[in-house]
Each structure stands twice: as structure tokens, then as C-alpha cells.
């Protein structure tokens, strides 16, 4: 299983939110590039970067710092947050991003994500499914939608998207453990490359997700709060 240390960028800082609330923010550093190099030096094989300003404001506020991260590290970087145009995808890919994650725009227009996967390759495009219960949320998790998680994901998988980043918003940044029940339902869908996000509290959570056969998992707060170590992450990745 691929494990992605998370670097969430807000106003140039490395931060973590609780349940996606911008007012409930903890700052962990003022140099995202330095943080990326730290995780790489400790054994990270991949990085998950989120432009929180983009997610809430709808434009690539932190595109330049993300470009600098991609230049600085030698490991693959996936990026999400406010990516709602084909031009934004193109710019990130040209800047060295390995995988672009589409969220709100995919909910509004699954066709947009499907076409992006066809153009750039299914390995280089993912869809972020951020959910309140079984309903998908959008725009930095502020807004709701009428989309239900499983039918929405099935539509994507049937049309060429294979990588899904699933987040249970109620668990994100809370260190309460992932939503294993929903992970099992999603993991059972044919052809899915499922990345678990939100709620990882310890190495045992990552081990359980690995044992379930998931493609990947993202860890943020648990890593920053030293509830899980990079040594444990390396050990689980190499199983």
C-alpha cells in the first residue's frame, strides 16, 4: 500500500484542519518545501499536497510553491485543492505534478474528470470524494451536493477513472480512525484504486487498510502529532 504524508498549504504555511474547518487550523511549519524534503529524507515514497486556499477560493493560490516542491523532491507528488479547469490540470502536470486530484468540479461534472483521465492517463488523474455520511460535499467541504457516494464512484469507474481519494469529513483531523465500513464498500467495486483519507490515528489503522487491499492511504495529523512515525510507514509500505 502506498502511504502519502500530507502537506496542506494555507497562506504559505503547512497546516492541518479539523473536519475541514478553516477556523480550526493548526500550523506545523512555514516552509512547505522544507516539509516535503523532510518526509522524503525520512523514507516517504509519495507526497499528498493540498492547496487549501485553492479549495476554499477556487483558484491556484499556491501553484508556485507546489511547483517548487516538485522541483525539490525526487518522489511522486499528487496535488488537489481548487483544480476546476483543464488549464489548471495542464499547468500542474507541466510543473512536475505526478497526479492531479479533482474534487468539486468532478461532482458538478463527472464528464470533466472522465475526459481528463482519458487525456492525461488514468494514473495521473484522481477524483476526491469527500463525504458527509453518504453524501458528497464540495468547495472545500463547505457545500453539499445531491450526489451519493457509491453511485457517483461507480459512474467514474465505469468511464475510465480508477483512482478515488475517499475522505469521511467527520473524521478528518480528529484521530478517530478511518471509516472502515465505507472503505470496505468502496474497495469491493471493480477496478478501483482506493486511497483512504481522513481519521488515521495510528500505525494499526494503516496496517488494517493495507490488509484490506487498499491502493493507498494518506496520513496528516497522526504523522505531525507523532501518533505514527515514518519508520512505521516505511515498514508498512515494504510489507
C-alpha positions as MATLAB code, in Angstrom:
seq = 'XXXXXXXXXXXXXXXXXXXXXXXXXXXXXXXXXXXXXXXXXXXXXXXXXXXXXXXXXXXXXXXXXXXXXXXXXXXXXXXXXXXXXXXXXXXXXXXXXXXXXXXXXXXXXXXXXXXXXXXXXXXXXXXXXXXXXXXXXXXXXXXXXXXXXXXXXXXXXXXXXXXXXXXXXXXXXXXXXXXXXXXXXXXXXXXXXXXXXXXXXXXXXXXXXXXXXXXXXXXXXXXXXXXXXXXXXXXXXXX';
ca = [
       0.000    0.000    0.000;
       1.232    3.452   -0.913;
       1.296    5.836    2.069;
       1.163    9.570    1.390;
       2.313   12.056    4.037;
       0.037   15.076    3.642;
       1.182   18.656    3.202;
      -1.766   21.057    3.387;
      -0.840   24.598    2.367;
      -2.693   27.687    3.577;
      -1.243   31.164    3.115;
       2.191   29.626    2.513;
       2.162   27.585    5.740;
       1.923   23.845    6.422;
      -1.310   23.362    8.353;
      -3.912   20.791    9.354;
      -7.626   21.389    9.792;
     -10.223   19.588   11.877;
     -13.197   18.372    9.823;
     -12.159   20.744    7.036;
     -12.929   23.889    9.061;
     -10.581   26.739    8.162;
     -11.230   28.365   11.546;
      -9.955   25.222   13.310;
      -6.406   25.326   11.987;
      -3.055   24.231   13.399;
       0.184   25.498   11.817;
       3.037   22.960   11.656;
       5.587   24.938    9.652;
       6.130   27.955    7.440;
       8.006   26.228    4.605;
       6.129   23.539    2.648;
       9.219   22.768    0.541;
      11.279   22.102    3.654;
       8.499   19.850    4.989;
       8.388   17.895    1.719;
      12.154   17.368    1.847;
      11.871   16.228    5.471;
       9.326   13.498    4.713;
      11.311   12.389    1.660;
      14.528   12.172    3.709;
      12.741   10.029    6.316;
      11.593    7.494    3.722;
       8.381    8.781    2.164;
       7.830    7.309   -1.296;
       4.979    9.673   -2.238;
       3.524   13.023   -1.123;
      -0.053   14.305   -0.983;
      -0.237   18.110   -1.291;
      -3.408   20.178   -0.881;
      -3.815   23.829   -1.847;
      -6.330   24.786    0.840;
      -6.565   28.352   -0.445;
      -7.493   26.919   -3.827;
     -10.069   24.584   -2.281;
     -11.858   27.415   -0.496;
     -11.322   30.218   -3.023;
     -11.380   28.267   -6.271;
      -8.040   29.252   -7.741;
      -4.458   28.057   -7.563;
      -3.102   30.404   -4.903;
      -0.209   28.078   -4.052;
       0.677   26.831   -7.540;
       4.188   28.302   -7.368;
       5.096   26.707   -4.019;
       3.740   23.374   -5.268;
       5.965   23.743   -8.332;
       8.943   24.308   -6.012;
       8.057   21.147   -4.047;
       8.038   19.128   -7.278;
      11.427   20.567   -8.252;
      12.908   19.872   -4.810;
      11.920   16.221   -4.274;
      12.570   13.125   -6.340;
       9.400   11.257   -5.281;
       5.964   11.472   -6.942;
       3.688   14.292   -5.758;
      -0.098   14.253   -6.057;
      -1.945   17.559   -5.722;
      -5.513   18.619   -5.019;
      -7.418   21.716   -3.973;
      -9.360   24.067   -6.220;
      -8.459   22.371   -9.504;
     -11.501   23.191  -11.600;
     -10.212   23.899  -15.115;
      -8.327   21.940  -17.763;
      -5.724   24.727  -17.759;
      -5.076   24.163  -14.040;
      -4.547   20.432  -14.648;
      -2.199   21.158  -17.548;
      -0.171   23.659  -15.508;
       0.298   21.231  -12.605;
       1.347   18.392  -14.924;
       3.800   20.691  -16.707;
       5.142   21.782  -13.301;
       6.031   18.196  -12.441;
       2.961   17.029  -10.516;
       2.534   13.260  -10.885;
      -1.194   13.048  -10.163;
      -3.857   15.769  -10.147;
      -6.854   15.302   -7.863;
     -10.176   16.775   -8.978;
     -12.865   17.355   -6.354;
     -15.752   19.832   -6.627;
     -15.539   20.082  -10.421;
     -15.903   16.300  -10.747;
     -19.053   16.368   -8.623;
     -20.534   19.140  -10.765;
     -19.363   17.448  -13.984;
     -18.206   13.818  -13.858;
     -17.573   14.195  -17.603;
     -14.793   16.706  -16.819;
     -12.893   14.162  -14.707;
     -13.547   11.349  -17.179;
     -12.169   13.406  -20.069;
      -9.135   14.427  -18.006;
      -8.381   10.774  -17.244;
      -8.589    9.986  -20.956;
      -6.321   12.880  -21.904;
      -3.636   12.576  -19.217;
      -3.977    8.889  -18.331;
      -5.879    7.225  -15.504;
      -2.724    7.037  -13.350;
      -2.368   10.826  -13.429;
      -5.923   11.853  -12.550;
      -7.831   11.060   -9.351;
     -11.202   12.142   -8.037;
     -11.576   13.243   -4.442;
     -14.806   12.009   -2.884;
     -15.307   13.977    0.331;
     -18.415   12.891    2.174;
     -20.765   13.840    4.974;
     -22.257   10.407    5.673;
     -23.071    9.005    2.238;
     -23.441   12.421    0.556;
     -20.612   14.084   -1.354;
     -19.506   17.580   -0.264;
     -17.890   20.263   -2.447;
     -15.944   23.549   -2.416;
     -13.599   22.945    0.478;
     -16.321   20.835    2.146;
     -18.439   23.932    2.752;
     -21.244   22.990    0.357;
     -23.272   19.837   -0.037;
     -24.477   18.083   -3.170;
     -27.145   15.594   -4.149;
     -24.575   13.002   -5.171;
     -24.456    9.771   -3.187;
     -21.005    8.248   -2.705;
     -21.377    4.758   -4.188;
     -23.389    5.617   -7.339;
     -21.060    8.565   -8.020;
     -17.934    6.415   -7.713;
     -19.450    3.648   -9.862;
     -20.124    6.159  -12.657;
     -16.495    7.297  -12.583;
     -15.077    3.762  -12.532;
     -17.266    2.660  -15.422;
     -15.940    5.517  -17.569;
     -12.182    5.398  -17.163;
     -11.383    6.996  -13.793;
      -9.790    4.458  -11.464;
      -8.167    6.377   -8.572;
     -10.533    7.580   -5.844;
      -9.478    9.521   -2.745;
     -12.207    8.997   -0.151;
     -12.477   11.251    2.913;
     -15.041   10.986    5.704;
     -15.140   14.676    6.663;
     -16.386   13.981   10.191;
     -13.177   12.057   10.882;
     -10.632   14.271    9.139;
      -8.051   15.653   11.559;
      -9.829   14.031   14.504;
      -7.544   10.986   15.009;
     -10.619    8.770   15.425;
      -9.783    6.139   12.799;
     -10.944    5.907    9.157;
     -14.460    4.932    8.123;
     -13.602    1.271    7.578;
     -17.204    0.346    6.779;
     -17.339    2.682    3.783;
     -13.814    1.667    2.765;
     -14.968   -1.953    2.530;
     -17.916   -0.985    0.317;
     -15.738    1.093   -1.981;
     -12.910   -1.443   -2.090;
     -15.388   -4.043   -3.352;
     -16.064   -2.006   -6.524;
     -14.364   -3.487   -9.616;
     -11.255   -1.714  -10.846;
     -10.943    0.810   -8.018;
      -7.618    2.197   -6.807;
      -8.834    3.436   -3.426;
      -6.884    5.929   -1.319;
      -8.137    6.350    2.254;
      -8.010    9.861    3.677;
      -9.156   11.250    6.997;
      -9.058    9.887   10.520;
      -5.865    7.813   10.527;
      -4.884    7.741   14.209;
      -2.027    5.239   14.446;
       0.059    2.690   12.565;
      -2.534   -0.023   13.232;
      -5.089    1.942   11.191;
      -2.642    1.932    8.280;
      -1.947   -1.779    8.743;
      -5.675   -2.543    8.673;
      -6.150   -0.520    5.476;
      -3.188   -2.342    3.940;
      -4.647   -5.722    4.941;
      -7.930   -4.692    3.260;
      -6.014   -4.373   -0.001;
      -6.290   -0.624   -0.475;
      -4.132    1.040   -3.099;
      -3.131    3.858   -0.754;
      -3.667    5.887    2.405;
      -2.991    9.490    3.387;
      -1.766   10.451    6.828;
      -1.592   14.015    8.067;
      -2.315   14.910   11.649;
      -1.268   11.496   13.019;
       2.157   11.999   11.460;
       2.541   15.611   12.580;
       1.377   14.765   16.107;
       3.755   11.756   16.202;
       0.934    9.222   16.596;
       2.519    7.375   13.686;
       6.197    7.501   12.721;
       7.912    7.489    9.367;
       9.688    4.300   10.482;
       6.288    2.605   10.841;
       5.164    3.997    7.488;
       8.274    2.633    5.753;
       7.723   -0.767    7.382;
       4.076   -0.937    6.256;
       4.930    0.226    2.702;
       7.544   -2.506    2.346;
       5.300   -5.365    3.529;
];
